[in-house]
Amino acid sequence: MPRLVPTALVLLAAAGLLGAQDKEKPQHTAAEKDAIAKLQKLNVLVLDIAQIDAHLDVNYLQKDAKFSDEFLIPLKDLKTSLVWLNLRGQDVTDAQLVHLKDLSGLTRLHLENTKITDKGLEQLKGLTNLEYLNLYGDPGVTDAGLVNLEGMKKLKNLYVWQTKVTEPGAAKLKKVLPQCDINLGLEAEKPVEKPKEEKPKDKPKEEKPKEKPKTEDKPKDKPKEEKKPEEKKEKPKEEKKDAKP
């Protein structure tokens, strides 16, 4: 017969397992909890990366016409736990990026369709743990601004569609960061060429029949009078001369 495990041992094992799970749950500091609360009041989405991971994903999903420093100031208290930051489509300026320069734990940053330029990229030099950076639709970003990214040795994906970054500029950065895939979006921007339609060969022009020169209508000839057959005139019979006696 199988040996029965005492109920007490089972309960102790379960209690120990639950205790271990409690220890694995994210534990945020008081300052972090306060910062999270402030962001949530501004309709910013703050999520844990996973149930057993204290790292944070912060998303500014709702575009706010009154975007200001107030939206970014709380991030300073999350610098040890914030790893993903999404500011896509917000009216972020170069000056406001100063609130990001100390977020050295960031690995993923969305700045597409914002108002930043090369000057703003200077604030990102210290983000050396970045693996993903999206600058799509930021026309103020040029080849000159890419110099600020050369220290990001972990950068794997860089998106610069619809910016002023050129192929030579991207190639120069690629030499410094060979592991980085720099996406210029050139294939996406090229219009799809339609297959050329073959023009139907011209049919030989049909020669129009030459028009006969118009002639003046001649008066119609009168119908010829039918000649009546001439009656043969009978020659008068010569009287026979009397025969000689």
C-alpha positions in Angstrom: 0.0 0.0 0.0 1.2 3.5 -0.8 2.4 5.4 2.2 0.1 8.3 3.1 1.7 11.7 3.5 0.6 13.4 6.7 -1.8 16.2 6.1 0.3 18.6 8.1 3.3 18.1 5.8 1.1 18.9 2.7 -0.1 22.0 4.4 3.4 23.1 5.3 4.6 22.5 1.7 1.7 24.5 0.3 2.4 27.4 2.7 6.0 27.4 1.8 5.2 27.5 -1.9 2.8 30.4 -1.4 5.4 32.2 0.6 7.9 31.8 -2.2 5.4 33.2 -4.7 4.7 36.2 -2.5 8.4 37.0 -2.4 8.6 36.9 -6.2 5.9 39.5 -6.7 7.2 42.9 -7.8 8.1 45.1 -4.8 8.0 48.8 -5.6 9.4 51.4 -3.3 7.2 54.1 -1.8 8.7 56.7 -4.2 7.9 54.4 -7.2 4.3 53.8 -6.0 3.8 57.6 -5.7 5.2 58.2 -9.2 3.0 55.5 -10.6 -0.1 57.0 -9.0 0.7 60.5 -10.4 1.1 59.0 -13.9 -2.2 57.1 -13.7 -4.0 60.3 -12.8 -2.7 61.8 -16.1 -4.2 58.8 -17.9 -0.8 57.2 -18.5 -0.8 53.4 -18.6 1.8 51.8 -16.2 2.2 48.0 -16.3 4.6 45.5 -14.8 6.5 43.7 -17.5 5.5 40.4 -15.9 3.9 39.1 -12.8 7.2 38.1 -11.3 9.1 41.1 -12.7 9.3 44.5 -11.0 10.3 46.3 -14.2 7.8 48.7 -15.7 6.3 49.5 -19.1 5.0 53.1 -19.3 2.7 54.0 -22.2 1.4 57.5 -23.0 -1.4 56.1 -25.2 -3.8 59.1 -25.2 -2.6 62.1 -27.1 -2.9 65.2 -24.8 -3.0 68.6 -26.5 -1.6 70.1 -23.2 1.4 67.8 -23.0 3.9 69.4 -20.6 6.8 68.6 -18.3 4.2 67.5 -15.7 3.7 64.3 -17.7 7.4 63.4 -17.5 8.6 64.6 -14.1 7.4 61.5 -12.3 9.7 59.3 -14.4 12.7 60.3 -12.4 11.5 58.2 -9.5 11.2 55.1 -11.8 14.7 55.2 -13.2 15.7 51.9 -11.6 12.6 50.0 -12.7 11.4 51.6 -16.0 12.6 49.6 -19.0 10.0 50.3 -21.8 8.8 53.9 -22.5 6.3 54.8 -25.2 5.8 58.5 -26.1 4.6 57.9 -29.6 2.5 60.8 -31.1 2.9 63.1 -28.1 4.1 66.7 -28.5 7.4 66.0 -26.9 10.0 68.7 -27.4 13.8 68.7 -27.3 13.8 70.6 -24.0 11.4 68.0 -22.4 13.8 65.1 -23.2 15.9 66.3 -20.3 13.5 64.2 -18.1 14.7 61.0 -19.9 18.5 61.5 -19.8 18.9 59.7 -16.4 16.6 56.7 -17.3 19.6 54.5 -17.8 17.6 51.3 -17.4 15.6 51.9 -20.6 15.9 49.2 -23.2 13.0 50.3 -25.5 12.0 53.8 -26.4 9.3 55.1 -28.8 9.7 58.7 -29.9 8.0 58.5 -33.3 5.8 61.3 -34.6 7.0 63.7 -31.9 8.6 67.2 -32.2 12.2 66.2 -31.4 15.2 67.1 -33.5 19.0 66.4 -33.4 19.3 68.7 -30.4 16.9 66.5 -28.4 19.0 63.4 -29.3 21.8 64.9 -27.3 19.7 64.2 -24.1 19.7 60.4 -25.0 23.5 59.9 -25.0 23.4 58.3 -21.5 20.8 55.6 -22.4 23.4 53.0 -23.2 21.1 50.1 -22.5 18.8 50.9 -25.3 18.1 48.0 -27.6 15.2 49.6 -29.6 14.7 53.2 -30.6 12.0 54.5 -32.9 12.3 58.0 -34.5 9.9 57.4 -37.4 8.2 60.6 -38.7 10.5 63.0 -36.9 11.7 65.3 -39.8 14.0 67.3 -37.5 16.3 64.3 -37.1 19.2 64.3 -39.6 22.6 62.5 -40.1 24.2 64.9 -37.7 22.0 63.7 -34.8 23.0 60.1 -35.3 26.4 60.9 -33.7 24.6 61.0 -30.3 23.7 57.3 -30.7 27.2 56.0 -31.3 27.6 55.1 -27.6 24.6 52.8 -27.6 26.5 49.5 -28.1 23.4 47.4 -27.3 21.2 49.0 -29.9 19.7 46.4 -32.2 16.8 48.2 -33.9 16.7 51.9 -35.1 13.8 53.2 -37.1 14.3 56.5 -39.0 11.6 56.4 -41.7 10.5 59.8 -42.8 13.3 61.6 -41.2 16.2 63.5 -42.9 18.6 60.6 -42.3 20.3 59.6 -45.5 21.8 56.3 -46.6 25.4 57.5 -46.2 24.5 58.8 -42.7 23.0 55.4 -41.8 26.0 53.6 -43.3 28.4 55.7 -41.1 26.5 54.7 -37.9 26.4 51.1 -39.0 30.2 51.0 -39.0 30.1 52.0 -35.3 27.1 49.8 -34.4 27.4 46.8 -36.7 24.9 44.8 -34.7 22.2 47.5 -35.3 19.5 47.2 -38.0 18.9 50.7 -39.2 15.6 50.9 -41.0 15.3 53.8 -43.4 12.0 52.5 -44.8 13.1 53.0 -48.4 11.3 50.0 -49.7 8.1 51.1 -48.0 8.4 54.7 -49.4 8.9 53.6 -53.0 5.7 53.6 -55.0 4.7 50.3 -56.5 5.4 50.4 -60.2 2.5 49.4 -62.3 3.3 47.1 -65.2 3.5 49.0 -68.4 0.5 48.6 -70.5 1.4 47.7 -74.0 -0.1 50.1 -76.4 -2.1 48.4 -79.1 -0.3 48.5 -82.4 -1.7 51.0 -84.7 -3.9 49.4 -87.4 -2.8 50.4 -90.9 -4.9 53.2 -91.9 -7.5 52.3 -94.5 -7.2 54.3 -97.6 -10.3 56.1 -98.3 -11.4 55.7 -101.9 -10.5 58.7 -103.8 -13.4 60.9 -104.6 -14.1 61.3 -108.2 -13.9 64.8 -109.3 -17.4 66.2 -109.5 -18.4 66.8 -113.0 -21.1 69.1 -114.0 -24.3 67.3 -114.7 -24.6 67.0 -118.4 -28.0 67.5 -119.7 -29.5 64.1 -120.3 -29.6 63.2 -123.9 -33.0 63.0 -125.4 -34.0 59.6 -126.1 -33.2 58.8 -129.7 -36.2 58.5 -131.9 -36.4 55.1 -133.1 -36.0 55.0 -136.8 -38.8 53.4 -138.4 -37.7 50.8 -140.8 -37.7 52.3 -144.3 -40.3 50.8 -146.4 -38.8 49.3 -149.4 -40.0 51.2 -152.4 -41.0 48.9 -155.0 -39.4 49.8 -158.3 -42.0 50.3 -160.9 -42.2 47.3 -163.1 -40.9 48.0 -166.5 -43.4 47.2 -169.1 -42.3 44.4 -171.2 -41.5 45.4 -174.6 -43.5 43.6 -177.2 -41.7 40.8 -178.6 -40.5 41.2 -182.0 -42.6 39.5 -184.6 
